[in-house]
Amino acid sequence: MLQYNKNLKQYSRELRKNMTDAEKFLWSMIRSKQLKGYQFYRQKIIGNYIVDFYCSKARLVIELDGGQHYSAIGKDKDKIRDAYLSNLGIRVARFSDRDIFENGAGVVEKMWGML
């Protein structure tokens, strides 16, 4: 079982209630075990991080990156976070919000191949 920071529970709930448009769009395509029967969780707490989507069976995190992820600070934070998750044996796949809107089916197809 993965360790998690219990202090992030309320924030995680708020993020689930206020998902971005890209998150809502992707969630509509992967919720309820639509993708190979795999269960995904949204805004899942892992350690001191909240990931956008997590599939425990595949040990896969899906991150949707908006503009803040492309700044130098954002890239550095993502690198640290990805290394932490990798050390736990969790793979991280990142897609831009633009990818979701312009090629949502292609993103889901890539995810399919990772499961």
WORA-V309265 format. One record per residue. PHI is phi in whole degrees, -180 to 180 (999 if undefined). OMEGA is omega in whole degrees, 0 to 359 (NA if undefined). BURIAL is 1 if it has 24 or more other C-alpha atoms within 12 Angstrom, else 0. Layout:
{{PHI	OMEGA	BURIAL} {PHI	OMEGA	BURIAL}}
This chain:
{{999	182	0} {-77	175	0} {-75	177	0} {-149	180	0} {-83	183	0} {-63	179	0} {-69	181	0} {-92	185	0} {-58	182	0} {-65	179	0} {-64	178	0} {-62	177	1} {-62	179	0} {-64	178	0} {-64	177	0} {-65	180	1} {-73	186	0} {-121	181	0} {-66	175	0} {-71	179	0} {-61	179	0} {-65	178	1} {-64	178	1} {-60	182	1} {-64	179	1} {-66	181	1} {-59	180	1} {-64	182	0} {-96	184	1} {-122	183	1} {-70	177	0} {54	175	0} {57	180	0} {-71	185	0} {-102	179	1} {59	181	0} {78	180	0} {-86	179	0} {-88	174	1} {-110	175	1} {-116	179	1} {-106	180	1} {51	182	1} {-86	178	1} {-86	175	1} {-133	184	1} {63	178	0} {-102	183	0} {-121	172	1} {-117	181	1} {-95	182	1} {-64	180	1} {-140	181	1} {-140	174	1} {-115	184	1} {-69	181	1} {-61	181	0} {-95	185	1} {50	185	1} {-130	174	1} {-108	173	1} {-113	179	1} {-115	175	1} {-105	187	1} {-103	172	1} {-90	185	0} {-56	183	0} {-63	181	0} {-79	184	0} {-100	174	0} {-80	180	0} {-59	180	0} {-65	180	0} {-61	179	0} {-63	179	0} {-64	179	0} {-63	179	0} {-64	180	1} {-63	180	0} {-65	180	0} {-63	180	1} {-63	178	1} {-65	178	0} {-59	181	0} {-65	178	1} {-61	178	0} {-65	176	0} {-89	181	0} {83	181	0} {-108	176	1} {-85	180	1} {-122	174	1} {-116	181	1} {-114	176	1} {-132	177	1} {-80	175	1} {-56	180	1} {-61	177	0} {-55	183	0} {-62	184	1} {-75	184	0} {-89	183	0} {-151	181	0} {-57	180	1} {-64	178	0} {-66	177	0} {-64	180	1} {-63	178	1} {-63	177	0} {-63	178	0} {-62	179	1} {-54	180	0} {-68	180	0} {-88	183	0} {-87	NA	1}}
